């Protein structure tokens, strides 16, 4: 397995884990349990960002810039839904 595949697998795993921590945070019935899940979620999101940044720097995870007009249109669309 090369470095790119390893990083892709790691990113997928961290994203999946973040989802589980999110659900744990939302579904917690006590403050202590919620705080533990919330802390784990924040750490996993930091890890996800670090992996993404390294992959992006190496050209392994390309993103497409969005035009400002599309961002504005989307924001207006959702602001009307309130």
C-alpha positions in Angstrom: 0.0 0.0 0.0 1.5 3.3 -1.0 1.3 6.6 1.1 -1.6 8.0 -0.9 -3.8 4.9 -0.3 -2.8 4.8 3.4 -3.8 8.5 3.8 -7.1 7.9 2.0 -7.9 5.0 4.3 -6.9 7.0 7.3 -9.1 9.9 6.3 -12.0 7.6 5.6 -11.6 6.0 9.1 -11.3 9.4 10.9 -14.4 10.7 9.0 -16.4 7.6 10.0 -15.2 7.9 13.6 -16.1 11.6 13.7 -19.7 10.6 12.7 -19.9 8.1 15.5 -18.6 10.7 18.0 -21.1 13.2 16.7 -24.0 10.8 17.3 -22.7 10.0 20.7 -22.6 13.7 21.6 -26.1 14.3 20.3 -27.6 11.2 21.9 -25.9 11.5 25.3 -28.2 11.6 28.3 -25.7 12.9 30.9 -23.4 15.9 30.8 -20.3 13.8 31.6 -20.9 11.4 28.8 -21.7 14.3 26.4 -18.5 16.1 27.4 -16.4 12.9 26.7 -18.0 12.4 23.2 -17.7 16.2 22.5 -14.0 16.2 23.3 -13.4 13.1 21.2 -15.3 14.6 18.3 -13.2 17.8 18.4 -10.0 15.8 18.5 -11.1 13.7 15.6 -12.1 16.8 13.6 -8.7 18.3 14.2 -7.1 15.0 13.0 -9.3 15.0 9.9 -8.2 18.5 9.1 -4.6 17.7 9.5 -4.9 14.6 7.2 -6.9 16.6 4.7 -4.3 19.4 4.7 -1.4 17.0 4.1 -3.2 15.2 1.3 -4.2 18.5 -0.3 -0.6 19.8 -0.1 0.6 16.7 -1.9 -2.2 17.0 -4.5 -3.9 13.8 -3.3 -7.1 15.5 -2.4 -8.1 18.2 -4.9 -10.9 20.7 -4.1 -12.7 22.9 -6.6 -13.0 26.6 -5.6 -16.6 27.9 -5.6 -17.5 31.2 -7.2 -18.5 33.9 -4.7 -21.8 34.3 -6.6 -22.8 30.7 -5.9 -21.9 31.1 -2.2 -24.1 34.2 -2.0 -27.0 32.5 -3.9 -26.9 29.5 -1.6 -26.7 31.7 1.5 -29.7 33.7 0.3 -31.7 30.6 -0.5 -31.2 29.1 3.0 -31.8 32.5 4.7 -35.3 32.5 3.1 -36.1 29.2 4.6 -36.3 30.5 8.2 
